[in-house]
């Protein structure tokens, strides 16, 4: 059981929900990423999701695309992200998941990428554009190293495919709350609870909801139906606003603390 699985066990035993925060690694630079990670841990964030910057992030809306661009401009590479995770581990045991596109994994080499991720203290990988049907080697290597392969389920995923996807996953299932790319909508579909219930027929893994949760009120609402909530674009937007100013970490930490309170308070 790695840190990710252990965290969800703790949360289930205490009857709490998980808050997962997404940020783009290297935005505005990797030192800031490290400082933000430590601040999130202090604020009570359960899991950190780090986006590895890529030049063509197809699943991301404009806010996260700009974060990826800023990460690339700061010179962030997958090896740099690994080194940053290692430095985060100097002060934090908060579970870390990398949000990454397969091009970057393939370029480094599948086995090397996974082994390096495990070595530095990554707990899971969410490879956005790797179909489960083409992931046999990936799944085998992830199992060998003890990492959790995280898979997405979309609102349009047929029931028979949901049954196959969840059998390959470990750690948690990531349910995309709406069609389209990441971003900040104003409401959620009434079918949300129904879709989560459908997934629970096929898996005992925790189910988290992301892609569009932007406010403490939305986080509290979504947490009713799932085991965890992912907030990304709203946090990334603040990082873009405060950039390299001295207010970056305190301002973002303040906002994230309100998200923690919303998710943890019934």
Residue, then its C-alpha position, 0 to 999 in steps of 0.5 A: x500500500x503506497x501513500x495514495x492508498x493509505x491516505x484513502x484508507x485513513x479518510x474512509x476510516x474517519x468518514x472524511x472526503x479528499x481534497x486533491x489540488x492540481x497545479x502545473x509544475x514549474x509555474x512560475x518555476x520549480x522553486x515555487x512548485x516546491x513551496x506551494x506543495x509544502x504550503x498545501x500540506x500545511x493547509x490540509x490538502x490530501x493529495x497533490x496533482x502535478x501537471x508535467x508541462x507539455x506543448x500540446x495539452x489537449x485535455x486542458x482549457x485555456x487556464x491550464x494551457x497557459x500554466x503549461x506554457x509558463x512551465x515550459x518557459x521556466x525550463x521545466x522538464x520531466x527530470x526537473x519535475x522528478x527532482x522537485x518531487x524528491x525535494x518535496x519529500x524532504x518535508x512532506x509525505x503528502x501523496x503526489x500524482x503526476x498528470x502527464x501526456x504519453x508523449x513525454x513518457x514515451x520520449x524518456x522511455x516507459x520503463x525509465x519514466x515509471x522507475x524514476x517516478x517511483x524512486x523520487x516518491x511519486x505515488x500515481x500517474x494519470x496519463x491523459x491520452x493512454x487508452x486502457x486497451x493499449x496500456x498492458x506494458x504500462x500497467x505491468x510496470x506500474x504494478x512492479x514499482x508499486x505505483x497507482x495507474x489512475x484512469x479517467x471515466x467521462x460522462x460519455x463513457x459507456x457502462x461496459x467500458x466503465x467496467x473494463x476501465x475500473x478493473x485496470x485502475x489503482x488508487x482511485x477513479x477520476x470522474x470527469x464532471x463534464x464533457x470538454x476540457x478543464x475549466x471553471x463552469x458555474x453548475x454541475x449536471x444533475x446526472x452526477x450522482x447517478x454516474x457515480x452510483x453506476x461506477x460504484x457497481x463495478x469498483x470499490x476504489x475511491x471515486x474523485x470528481x474533477x474538471x470544473x470544481x472552482x469554488x468552496x461551495x462547488x467543492x462542498x456540493x460535489x463532495x456529497x457524491x464522491x470520495x474526493x474532489x479535484x480543484x485545479x483551474x481555480x488554483x492555477x488561475x491564482x498562480x498566474x495572477x500572483x506569479x513570482x510576487x511575494x504574495x503567491x504562496x500566502x494568497x494561494x494557501x489562503x484559498x486552498x485552506x477554504x477549499x479544505x474546510x469546505x470539503x471536510x465540513x459536512 
